[in-house]
Amino acid sequence: MLIKLAKYVCILLFTVTLTACQLPGLSGSNPDENVVITGGGTSEADILAYIIAGMLEEYADIKPAVIPGLASSSLNHYAMVNGDANISASRFTGTAVTGELGLEAIRNPKLAEETVQKHFKEDFNQKWYPSYGYENTYAFLMRKDDAERLGIEKVSDLAEHAASLEVATDINWLNREGDGYEAFQEIYGFAFPNMTPMVLSLTYEALAGGDVDVILGYSTDAKILAYDLAIIEDDLQLFPPYETAFVASYDLLAEQPEIDDILQKLVGQIDEETMQSLNYQSDAYLLEPEAVARQFLESQDYFRNVNPSQGGA
C-alpha cells in the first residue's frame, strides 16, 4: 500500500524524479503499512492526522503511515476509495453532503451527520464517526472590542449597523451557490453596502489593522486568537454544518477491531477553542503538526480516562 500511495503523493506534489520521492515525514520511521492516515492541505488537518496516529501507537503499538498535504476533501476521498489509505483524519459533514454524495445542502446538523454516516457505510464501506466536537465553517468575525461596544453577538445584530460597517469577504464567497452572498441576503434580509472582496488571508490583516470592521473567515483559524477576534454567531444557519470528523474503512476495522475503540475515544474531545489553540501553536510558533499533536496528547494523557463513545454508523 505504501509504494502505491508514495507514487500517488509524488504526483500530487509534482516531484520531478521518482527516486527523490519519499512519503513526507516517514523517512526511517518504519511505519505499519497496513494503516495509512490522510491529513489535508492545512496544519489543522495534519495535526488531527498525527493525533490519531499517536493514539494508535499509544494503545495498540501501531505506527501508522501519515500522509500530510492532501489539499482537498476530494483527494482524501479518492485515496480512501482507491485503497491508498484507510483512515481519513479531517472530513466535514457539509462538504461530504454536497461533494462526495452530490446531495443538496442539509442545514440540520443531526440530519447531515446521519446522512453521511448512512451513505458512507452503504456506498463506500467506510465508517463516518461522530464529530471531534467542533466544526470548521465560515464565520463572520470582528475585533472583540468593537463587537462588545456595538452589542453584536449574532449575524442578525449586524443589520442595524450594516450601513456604517466596512466588510471584507473571500472573493469566492460572493458568487458561491447555496451559502454565498446571494443566499445571505435572502436568509438575513439585508446587504452590506460597503463590501470589499479580497483574498482570504488578507482579510485578517485588514481587520487587525483597522481597515475593515467585519470579515468572513473560518471558525478555527489561528488568527482568531492571534488578533483577539470575536466569532459572530450564524443565528439563522446560513452556513450548512461543517462538523469535523474522521473516517475509517470497515475493512480495516474488521482486520484490527481494537482500532475502533481507540478512535472512539476522540469523539467529542476537541472543541473549537482547543482547535484554534492547536492551530495557533503550529502557525505562530512554526511547530510541526506532529509536534503539536504529540504535546496535545501528552497534556490529555492520551484520553486515558475517556470511555469509547458508542456513536457512529
Secondary structure, DSSP 4 states (H G I P E B T S, - for coil): -HHHHHHHHHHHTT-S-GGG---TT-TT---EEEEEEE--SSHHHHHHHHHHHHHHHHHH---EEEE----SHHHHHHHHHTTS-SEEEEEEHHHHHHTTS-PPP---HHHHHHHHHHHHHHHH-EEEPPPSS-B--EEEEEEHHHHHHHT--BGGGGGGGGGG--EEEEHHHHT-TTTSHHHHHHHH----SSEEEE-HHHHHHHHHTTS-SEEEEETT-THHHHTTEEEEB-TT--SPP-BEEEEEEHHHHHH-THHHHHHHTTTT---HHHHHHHHHHHHHS---HHHHHHHHHHHTGGGTTPPPP----
